[in-house]
Structure formats: C-alpha cells, structure tokens
Amino acid sequence: MTLRYSPLDAVHRELGARMVPFGGWDMPLNYAAGTLAEHRACRTSAVVFDVSHLGTVRVAGPNAYERLQAAFTNDLGKIEPGRCQYTHLLDDDGSVLDDIIVWWRHDDVFDVMPNASNTAGVRSALGEETDGFTIADVTTQRAILAIQGPTARDLLSAVLPAAAAVGRFRVADVEIDGTPCVVAGTGYTGEDGVEIAVPVERAADVWRMVTSVGIEPAGLGARDTLRLEAGLPLHGHELGAGITTLNAGLGWVVSWTKGPFRGREALDAQRETGVEPVLVGIRTEGKRPPRAEMPVLRGGAEVGRVSSGNYSPMLDCGVALAFVDASVATGDAVTLVGRGNELVGTVVDLPFVRSPR
C-alpha cells in the first residue's frame, strides 16, 4: 500500500521525528524528547499533535441531517449547529465499523470525522448524492492540529485567541491571519483542548505559531498512552468486528428513541439477552506493560483477554483495557499471562487518570 503524507511531513522531519506507518499514513511516533516526556507534557502543560491522518467527510444539503440520523447511533437532535457529537457507525450485526466525531458547522453543513483507514467506508455508508444531499472527502484539503493539555487554551490564546475561545464540544469558523479555519473543542487525550482544521498551504505556519508559545510537539506514541490512561477506545482494539457499542461500555452514544439506524436490531437483541463480554480497566503491579491479547485469569480460570495495554507514565505502573465475562467486578484480583510472564492486577473503574476540566 502506498503511504500518504501529512501536509506537515517536512516539519516533522525537520524536528527529527521518528516516522512510522499508521492507518496508511507516514506519521510521527515521537520527537527527540520521547514518548514518556511528551505524554507528561500533555498531562501537565500542553502539546500539539498532527492528526491530519483522520478523515473529513463533508456532508451538506437539506437532507443531510436525516441521512446522518439514519446512519449513526447517536441523536443529532440532542445538539445544534455549532456543536460536536461522538457517535458510532455499526454493521448489521451491531459491530462498530467506526467511531466518529460529527462537527455540526452550520444548519445544513456537517464535517464527519472518521478514523484514518475508514474514511472511504464511512463515505460509502452515507449513500449516494441526491438533489438534497452532497458528500465529499475533503481530507486532502486540510491539516488538523490537536492542541491538548491543562494549559492549552491559556498558551494558545497568546497567538490564536479566537481558536482558544472555542468551548468544549463546540465548533466554529475562525480566521487565522486571514485564512478561514475550523476549530472544534475536541480531542483524544482526556485533557482539555481544541483541534484546528487549517488549509494545507497554511499548515506549517500555524504549527509554528502554536509551538512558538511553548506548546510542545507530540507524536502518536503519546497519543495512544494518553487515550489509554483516559480509558478511551481505539478502533481495532476496543471497537471493531464482533464488538458492539454495548460491549465497549458506550451505550450512552446510542439513541433508543430516534428511530431506526443500521445495527439497531442487533443492539436491541443484545439488551434483551445481556451484554457479554464487557470492557473493564485493569491496573497491574510494577512497571512491566500489559499487552493486547494477554489472557485474563481470575482464580486460575480464564475470564477474558486484554484489548490494549501499556505502561502508564502518570501512575508508574501497567494499565490495560480488557474484554471479560460480565461476572467480573471492580476490585477483583486478576492475573494477566503472556510470553512467559504473569502480571498481577486489580479490576478498577475507568478512567485510570481523570484530569480536572
């Protein structure tokens, strides 16, 4: 597969980033400071990620609202133009084909933000264009910078005050030095911050403006450990084939009152019969990181498997997300087994790290 490159590729290489393939894109894993330092900087100050690999599918027209309502699990009727919403696209069996953020920009204009490798599938799921509905993949027209951390807004306000003022889960059109951009109060770290969609020709300029005030570059390595500490799902691990929204503990993104959507019947049936397996958090002793696919044992019997695991820089121990039997409860002692190692752990409530906002 031919790799795609971010509009900020040259900037990353100038900074000495370690580049890796991810979702069909060549993206920075980390910079000179390393993943642990970048992670801690996001928890204690502010960092900027290049997330241009995420998709942007722009849907518009008087029928756009109805088309999105029929495709996704959540109910746009709960929000309004100028706000964002997390939602799921399901397969017929209830499996999560993708988890998505919808930026409702104007009355009849929505930017649908799928994961990197799922853009074409999401576009296809929304159907054909009609007189009242247009759809376009505009991913290559913009870069997206995610500025995240407890001081993100304060630092950003020195150079981009209008962007810093966009509230949590809100979206607004903002001009940056005369260039139209779109800013949303969203992110994937468990911290406050914003994401800025900027035309490709201005991407490097805006990146340098952001980093000029002490916001540090961070790569996908830190983004993954941050989302894990925050208990946030990753497609292909906590979401995907054979995993429903309910298995992942995300029933709040399903509207049971708005009417039909793809996969609803499967979710209705699962509610009737009971949800199993279920997603839980496990905190392990010591610094050795748990890894995906490690069996989870309780009392010597296997009760599930790890879906994601790593070392937590903030807790200084291992943390894992795992799908387990519904009988497993918070406080249960468990053992994770793999590669000749045994990690002793405890089932805990999510998130592992909760940041004040």
N, C-alpha and C positions, 0 to 999 in steps of 0.2 A: 504494500500500500504506500502510495506517495504521501509523504508528510506535508502538512500545511504549516505555514509560519505566521506567527503573530506580527502585526504591524510594529510591535516593539522589539522584534527579534534582534536588530542591530544594537539597541540599547542594552539588552540583556548580555550580549556578548562583550560589549564594551566594559560592563561591570564584572566580567569574569564568571558569569553564572554557569552552573553545571546544567546542561540541557539534556532532556530526556523525552522520548516519545510518550504522549499521553492523549488518548482518545483521538488518534490520528493527527495530532499536532506535535511540533517540537517546542517544548515549553521548559521554563526554568524550574529545576528541582530545588535549588538553593543558590545562595550567593556566598561571598567569602566568609561571612560571619557564621554560616552553617545553620542547619535546621533548628537546633535547640535554641540558639540565640534569637533567631527570627521568631520562633514561637513565643519565647518570653517577652520579646519586644511588643508583640501584638497584645499580650495579656496585661502589660504594664504601661505601654505608651501607645505607639501607632505604627502600622506598616502599610505598604501598598503592594497588592498582588496584581499581576496581569492575568485577567481571566477572559481574555479575548477568544479563547477556545470554546467558550459557551456559545450556544446558538442564539440568534434573534430572528424570530419569525413574526413579521408584521402583518396583522390581520385588520381589515378595515371595512367599513360599509354598514348600512343599517341592519344587516342580518348577522353581523359579526358576533354580537352578544349571544344570540340564540345558538349560533354554531359552537361557540366555546362552551356554553352551558351543556350542550348535548355531548360534548367530547370529554369533559373533565369532571372530576369528582366533586370539587368544591362549588360553592354557590356565589357567583359574582353579585347576586342581589344583596349580599352582606356588605359589599363595599360600594364604591362610586368612583367616577373619574378622578384621577389624581392620587389613587391608592394602588397598592400591590397586594397580591394574594398568592399563597402557596397552594398547589393543587397537584393531583395525580392524573396521569393517563393510564387507563387499565386495558388489559387484554380481556377477551371474553370470559376467561376463567378467573378473573379478578387479579391476576398477576400485574404488578406495577411495571408497565412498559417504560415509564419515565416519571420523574418528579420535576415539577416545573414551577417557576415564578411567572405570574402574569403581571405586567406593568400596564395598568389601565390609564393610558395617557390622556385621551380626550373622549368625548361621547361615543364615537364610533371607531376609535383607533386603539389597538392593543398591541403591545410588544410581548410575545410569548417567548420565554427564555428556557429552552431545553438544555440537557446535558450535551457535552461535546459531540459524542458519537450518535446522538439520537435526533438530530435536527431534521434529517430527511424523513424519518419515521413520524415525527410529530406533525410535520407539514402535510404528509400524506393522510394522517388521521383526521385532519381538519376538512378534508374533502376538496372538491373542485371549486374553482371560482365561478361566481354567478353575477348577475347584474347587481345584486345587493351585497356581494362579498368578494373581497380581493385578498390575496395571500402572497407574501413574498419573503424569501430568505434574504435578509439584509446583513447577514453575519460579516461578509467581507467588506462592508462599507464603514465599519466602526471598530475601534478597540474598546475594551472595557477595563477600567481600573477600579479595583476594590480597595478602598481605604478603610482600615478596621483598627479598632483599639479604643481604650478608655479616653485617650486624649486626641483621637482622630479629628473630631469636629473643632476642637479648640485650635489645633495646629493648622488644619485646613482653612479655617476662617481668615487666617492671615493673608492667604493668596487667592482663595476661591470662596468668599463669604456666602455667595448665593447657593453654591453647592453644599456647603457645610450646614446651611439652614434647612435643607430638605429633611423632614422628620422621618421617624422610623415607619417603614412600610408605606411611605408616600413616594410619589414620583412627580417630577416637574421638568419642564423645559427650561434650561438655563443657558445663558450666553457666557462663553469664556473667551475674553478678548475678541468679541465679535463673532465667535464661532458657535453656532447652535449645538448644544449638547443635551443629553437626557440624563438626569440624576435620580437615583432611587435610594431610599433608605433601607437597603437590604444587604445581606452578607451571609457568610457561611463559616463563622468562627465562634459564635456565641458572644461576640463583643458588638458594641455599637459601631456604626459607620455608614458609609454610602458607597454606591457603585456608580461610576460615571461612564456613560457611553459617549465617546468622542470620535468625530470623523477621523479616518486613518491618517490624513495628512497633518493633523494636529496632535496625534497621539504622543509623539516623543516630547513635544513642547509641554503638554500638560503633565506628563510623567516628571519632567524636570522641575516644573513648578511645584508639584506635590512633594518631591524629595528635597527641595531647597529649604523647606521649613523643618527638617528633622524627621520626616516620616520615612522609615527605612524600607528598602525593598525586601520582599519575602517571596519565597517560591512555593511550589505545590507540596513540598515535603511538610512545611509548617502548616499549610492549609489543611492537610489531612490530619495531622496530630491535633490541631485546634478543633476541627469538627468532631473528632473522636472524643476529646475531653468534654465537648458540649453535648455529646450524645446525639449528634445529627447523622442521619443515614447517608450512605454512599451508594449510588446505583451500581449494581453488580455485586454488592455485598449485603446490605440490609434491604435492598429493593431489587426486584428483578423476577426472572422466571420462577414460578412456584411460590412467590412471596407476595401476599396481598397487603393492602394498606392496613388491614386489621392485624395481620401477623406482626407487622412492624410497629404496632402500637400507635398508629397515626390516624385513628378513627375520626379525630377532630377535623381532618381535611375532607371528610365525606359529608355531603348534604343528603339527608334521608327524606327531605321534604320538597326538593326542587323538581322532581320528576326523573325520567329515565336518563341514563348515561351508560356508555359501554362498560360492561363488567358489573353492573349493579346487581343483577340477579345472583351472580356468584357471591357477592358480599352479603346479600340478604340471606342466602342459604348458610353461609358461614356463621352469621349471627345466630341463626336458629340452632345449629349443631354444636357451636362452641369453637372458639379460636384456639388453635394449636398448630405449630409451636408459637411461642411468644418471644418477643425480643426483651432481653434484660441486660443490665450492666454488671460487670464483674471486676472487682478490684483485687489484684494479686499482690502477694508479698514479694518484696525485693524489686530489683531494677530490671530483671530479665523480662523482655517484652513478650506477651502472648501473641500468637499469630493466627491468622484465619485458618479454619478447618481443624483446629485442635479440638478433640473430643472434650466434652464437659462431663465430669463424673460427680455424682452425689452419692455418698455411702457406697462407693465402689461400682455403682451402676451408671451406665451412660444415659444422660438425660438431654443431651443436645450437642451443638457444635458452635465454635467461635466463628463469627462472620467478619469481624475486624478486631485487631489488637495491636498495641504498641506501648512504648514507654511514655508515661505522662510527665512532661517536664515540670509541671506545676505541683504535682503530687509526689514526684520522685518515686514512682512505683509503676507497675504494669496495670493497664486497663484494657478491657475487652467488651465488645458487644457480642452477644451470643443468642441464637435461637434455641430455646429449651422447652421442655414439657411444661404445660400450664400449671402443674403442681409445684413447680419451683417458686420459692418466695424470697422476698428481701430478707437478708440475714442468713440465708442458707450457706453452709460451708460447701465449697466445691473444689475439685481438682481439675486442672487442665493438663492434658497429656499430649506430648508430641516430640518427635526427634530425640527420644530417649530422656526427655526432661519431664518433670512434674512441677507444676506451679500451683501453689495453694492459694485459694482465693475465697472471696465472700461476695454474694449477690448484693448489689447496692442499688439505691434509687438513682435515676438519671436526672440531670446531667452529673457527670463526675465533678466538673468545675462549673460553678454558677457565678457569672460575673454581674455585678450591680449595674443597672442602667438608669 
